Amino acid sequence: QVHVVESGGGLVQPGGSLRLSCAASRSIFNIYAMGWYRQASGKQRELVARIFRSGNTYYADSVKGRFTISKDNAKNTLFLQMNSLKVEDTAVYYCNGNHLLGGLAFDWGSGTQVTVSS
């Protein structure tokens, strides 16, 4: 069983910052893409940011310029630096990987709750 454990969430005021971490149970070096997803209450899970094996990145328009995705292959860990947080960023954040030909690399974790509120 391959799994991930997300951490780093919490309660923060609008404009604040958080850094999320995702520890994987196996190497992420050769995974085609690693990504952060979020699911707000009553909404579908959505892709927030992705980092490809090449190092290229993708961001959803809603977080572009505020969030930065990175990874430490040696530690099998994915990160998401979130700055200038907004109330609408409130959600449970999950990480996972994608194989080149489709399919997820890990079982979904429990996620980490991010709440942005004054």
C-alpha positions in Angstrom: 0.0 0.0 0.0 1.4 3.4 -1.0 0.1 6.4 0.8 0.7 10.0 1.6 0.3 12.0 4.8 -0.6 15.7 4.5 0.2 18.2 7.3 0.7 21.9 7.9 -2.9 23.1 7.8 -4.5 25.4 10.4 -6.4 28.5 11.1 -5.0 31.7 9.6 -6.3 35.2 9.0 -6.8 36.6 5.5 -3.5 37.7 4.1 -1.6 35.1 6.1 0.6 32.3 5.0 0.9 28.5 5.5 3.2 25.8 4.3 1.7 22.4 3.6 3.8 19.2 3.5 3.0 15.9 2.0 5.1 12.9 3.0 4.9 10.0 0.6 5.5 6.3 1.5 7.7 5.7 -1.5 9.9 7.6 -3.9 8.3 10.5 -5.8 11.3 11.1 -8.1 10.0 9.3 -11.1 6.3 10.1 -10.7 5.1 12.0 -13.8 3.4 14.7 -11.8 2.7 15.5 -8.1 -0.1 17.7 -7.2 -2.1 19.5 -4.5 -5.8 19.4 -4.6 -8.5 20.9 -2.4 -12.1 20.3 -1.5 -14.2 23.0 0.0 -17.4 22.0 1.9 -20.1 21.1 -0.5 -17.8 21.3 -3.6 -15.9 18.9 -5.7 -12.2 18.3 -5.3 -10.2 20.5 -7.5 -6.6 20.6 -8.7 -4.7 23.6 -7.2 -1.1 23.1 -8.3 1.1 20.5 -10.0 4.8 19.9 -10.4 6.0 17.7 -13.2 8.9 15.3 -13.2 10.6 17.9 -15.5 10.3 20.6 -12.8 7.6 22.5 -14.7 4.7 23.7 -12.7 1.0 24.4 -13.2 -1.3 26.5 -11.1 -5.0 27.0 -11.1 -5.9 30.6 -12.0 -7.3 31.2 -8.5 -4.0 30.6 -6.8 -1.5 31.8 -9.4 1.0 34.3 -8.0 0.1 33.3 -4.4 0.9 29.6 -4.1 4.2 27.9 -4.8 4.6 24.1 -5.2 7.9 22.4 -4.7 9.2 19.0 -3.8 12.2 17.4 -2.1 12.8 14.1 -4.0 15.4 12.9 -1.4 12.8 13.2 1.3 9.8 12.0 -0.8 8.0 15.2 0.3 5.8 17.6 -1.6 5.3 21.2 -0.4 2.8 24.0 -1.0 3.7 27.5 0.2 0.5 29.5 0.4 0.8 33.3 0.7 -1.8 36.0 0.7 -4.5 33.6 1.8 -8.1 34.4 1.1 -11.3 33.2 2.8 -12.1 31.3 -0.4 -8.9 29.2 0.1 -10.6 27.5 3.0 -10.7 23.7 2.2 -9.2 20.4 3.0 -6.0 20.0 1.0 -4.8 16.7 -0.4 -1.8 15.6 -2.4 -1.4 12.8 -4.9 0.6 11.9 -7.9 -0.3 11.0 -11.5 1.3 8.5 -13.8 2.1 9.5 -17.4 -0.5 7.0 -18.8 -3.1 7.8 -16.2 -4.0 6.7 -12.7 -3.1 7.9 -9.3 0.2 7.1 -7.7 -1.1 6.9 -4.1 -4.2 6.2 -2.1 -5.8 9.4 -1.0 -4.8 10.6 2.4 -6.9 12.3 5.0 -5.9 15.7 3.9 -5.1 18.8 6.0 -7.7 21.4 6.9 -6.9 25.0 5.9 -9.3 27.6 7.4 -8.9 31.3 6.4 -11.0 33.5 8.6 -10.8 36.7 10.6 
